[in-house]
Amino acid sequence: DTSVSRKHATVMRQGVRFMIEDNNSSNGVIVNGEKIAGPHEMRVGDKIEIGKQLYVFRRSVNN
């Protein structure tokens, strides 16, 4: 996917929370249809678009 850069976004864990942040990419990161600005806390079921790729955030019951 040519619309995704090598370091397009960062996903990080902060305690029990998971965050996603755009790394100043050209096309941005879209969560649930909205372009994010700054760190965004991900919630179960969030739809994350990076370029033409669509991801759905899930959590394991074991973690």
ChimeraX attribute file (.defattr): number of C-alpha atoms within 10 A of each C-alpha:
attribute: neighborCount
match mode: 1-to-1
recipient: residues
	/A:1	8
	/A:2	7
	/A:3	13
	/A:4	17
	/A:5	16
	/A:6	7
	/A:7	10
	/A:8	18
	/A:9	17
	/A:10	11
	/A:11	14
	/A:12	13
	/A:13	10
	/A:14	9
	/A:15	6
	/A:16	6
	/A:17	10
	/A:18	17
	/A:19	15
	/A:20	19
	/A:21	18
	/A:22	22
	/A:23	16
	/A:24	14
	/A:25	15
	/A:26	12
	/A:27	14
	/A:28	22
	/A:29	23
	/A:30	17
	/A:31	19
	/A:32	12
	/A:33	11
	/A:34	12
	/A:35	14
	/A:36	15
	/A:37	13
	/A:38	12
	/A:39	15
	/A:40	14
	/A:41	15
	/A:42	18
	/A:43	14
	/A:44	10
	/A:45	12
	/A:46	15
	/A:47	18
	/A:48	20
	/A:49	18
	/A:50	21
	/A:51	17
	/A:52	9
	/A:53	10
	/A:54	12
	/A:55	12
	/A:56	14
	/A:57	13
	/A:58	12
	/A:59	10
	/A:60	5
	/A:61	5
	/A:62	4
	/A:63	5
